[in-house]
Amino acid sequence: MNNFIKTFFIGIITGVSLFLSSCNEQNIQTQKTNKMKTAIPKICDFPLGEENTGYAQYFSGKSWLAPLTSNKDLNVPLSNVTFEPGCRNNWHSHSGGQILIVVGGIGYYQERGKPARRLVEGDVVEIAPNVAHWHGAAPDSWFSHLAITCNPQTNQNTWLEPVSDDDYAAAVK
């Protein structure tokens, strides 16, 4: 009887050890999968840049900013802006206008009072001075565009209210 009990407990301990090992392996695999889901995909050939913390207060979600020009004599500020899925900036305007060139993913652009425009790679958006608008990623896609500041010597941004979740949902449906 003692050998039976010994064998029984050894079997239980072995089974529990195998179960815990299996759980640990599944946990490691889940962590790897979750890490891949949160990794920022490469959606264009321009650099991603740094997380856009300086303007985070004007964005719903995370964005990244990569300045592409530095020669002030050329007077053409140009940056790559990348948005995580669902991220958009607040309503805003530029006193000197702006040009956007889509370089990756799917996004949206909307001027106040007009329907939203779906944006894909290769689209160009010319934004006239002082036009209130917003732009950002589709709910299920990363999005990158080049932002060109027009008339930089006098161009000023005016940041307005956030785009509400209801307005965003209506715009992207």
C-alpha positions in Angstrom: 0.0 0.0 0.0 2.9 2.4 0.8 4.3 2.0 -2.7 0.9 2.7 -4.2 0.6 5.9 -2.3 4.1 6.9 -3.1 3.6 6.2 -6.8 0.2 8.0 -6.7 1.8 11.2 -5.2 4.7 11.1 -7.5 2.2 10.9 -10.4 0.3 13.9 -9.1 3.5 16.0 -8.5 4.7 15.1 -12.0 1.3 16.0 -13.5 1.2 19.3 -11.7 4.8 20.1 -12.7 3.9 19.4 -16.4 0.8 21.5 -16.1 2.6 24.4 -14.6 5.4 24.1 -17.2 2.7 24.2 -19.9 1.0 27.2 -18.4 4.4 29.0 -18.2 5.1 28.2 -21.9 1.6 29.5 -22.9 2.2 32.7 -20.8 5.6 33.3 -22.5 3.9 32.8 -25.9 1.0 35.2 -24.9 3.6 37.8 -23.8 5.4 37.5 -27.2 2.1 37.8 -29.1 1.0 40.9 -27.1 4.4 42.5 -27.6 4.0 42.0 -31.4 0.6 43.6 -31.3 1.9 46.7 -29.5 5.0 47.0 -31.7 4.9 50.0 -34.1 4.8 48.6 -37.7 6.9 50.1 -40.4 4.3 51.6 -42.8 6.5 53.9 -44.8 10.1 54.5 -45.7 10.4 57.7 -43.7 11.7 57.6 -40.1 9.1 57.2 -37.3 10.8 59.8 -35.1 10.0 60.3 -31.4 6.7 60.0 -29.6 5.0 63.4 -30.1 4.8 64.3 -26.4 5.2 68.0 -27.1 1.8 68.1 -28.8 0.1 65.1 -27.1 -2.4 67.4 -25.5 -3.8 68.1 -29.0 -4.1 64.4 -30.0 -6.6 61.6 -29.1 -4.1 58.7 -29.0 -0.4 58.5 -29.6 1.5 60.0 -32.5 5.2 60.2 -33.5 7.0 63.1 -35.2 10.1 63.0 -37.4 11.4 66.3 -38.7 12.8 65.7 -42.1 14.4 69.1 -42.9 16.7 71.2 -40.9 18.1 73.9 -43.3 16.4 77.1 -42.1 17.6 78.9 -45.3 15.3 76.7 -47.4 12.3 77.8 -45.3 10.3 74.6 -45.9 9.6 72.8 -42.6 8.7 69.1 -43.4 8.0 66.3 -41.0 6.7 62.8 -41.1 3.8 62.3 -38.6 2.6 58.8 -37.7 -0.6 58.1 -35.9 -1.6 54.8 -34.1 -5.0 53.4 -35.1 -7.8 55.7 -34.0 -5.5 58.6 -33.2 -6.5 62.0 -34.6 -5.5 65.5 -33.8 -7.9 68.2 -32.4 -9.7 70.6 -34.7 -7.1 73.3 -35.6 -6.1 75.7 -38.3 -2.8 77.1 -39.7 -2.6 80.8 -40.5 -0.3 80.1 -43.5 -1.9 76.8 -44.6 -0.5 73.3 -44.8 0.1 70.4 -47.2 -0.2 66.8 -46.3 1.2 63.9 -48.4 0.0 60.5 -47.3 2.9 58.0 -47.2 1.4 55.0 -45.5 -1.7 53.4 -43.9 -5.2 54.7 -44.1 -6.4 58.0 -42.5 -9.0 60.7 -42.7 -9.1 64.5 -43.2 -12.1 66.7 -42.5 -12.7 70.4 -42.8 -15.3 71.8 -40.4 -18.8 71.6 -42.0 -17.7 69.2 -44.8 -17.7 65.4 -45.0 -14.5 63.6 -44.1 -12.2 62.4 -46.8 -10.6 59.0 -46.7 -6.8 59.1 -47.3 -4.5 56.5 -48.7 -0.9 56.4 -49.8 -0.2 59.0 -52.5 -3.1 61.3 -51.6 -2.2 65.0 -51.3 -4.3 67.4 -49.2 -3.9 71.2 -49.7 -5.2 73.1 -46.7 -5.9 76.8 -47.2 -4.9 79.3 -44.5 -7.2 79.5 -41.5 -9.4 76.5 -42.4 -10.4 74.5 -39.3 -9.8 70.8 -39.8 -8.5 67.6 -38.3 -6.6 64.6 -39.6 -5.7 61.2 -38.2 -5.7 57.4 -38.6 -8.6 55.1 -39.4 -9.8 53.1 -36.4 -8.1 49.9 -37.7 -5.0 51.3 -39.4 -1.8 53.0 -38.7 -1.3 56.2 -40.7 1.6 58.4 -41.8 1.7 61.6 -43.7 4.3 64.2 -44.5 3.3 67.6 -43.2 4.6 70.7 -45.0 4.2 74.0 -43.2 3.3 76.7 -45.8 4.4 80.3 -45.3 6.4 79.3 -42.2 7.7 82.8 -41.5 4.1 83.8 -40.5 2.3 80.5 -40.0 0.7 80.0 -36.6 -1.3 77.0 -35.4 -4.5 77.6 -33.6 -5.5 74.5 -31.6 -9.2 74.1 -31.0 -11.4 71.5 -29.3 -10.9 67.7 -29.6 -12.8 65.7 -32.2 -15.5 63.9 -30.2 -15.7 60.1 -30.4 -19.2 60.5 -31.9 -18.0 62.9 -34.6 -15.0 60.7 -35.3 -17.2 57.6 -35.6 -19.6 59.4 -38.0 -16.7 60.7 -40.1 -15.0 57.3 -40.6 -18.1 55.1 -41.1 
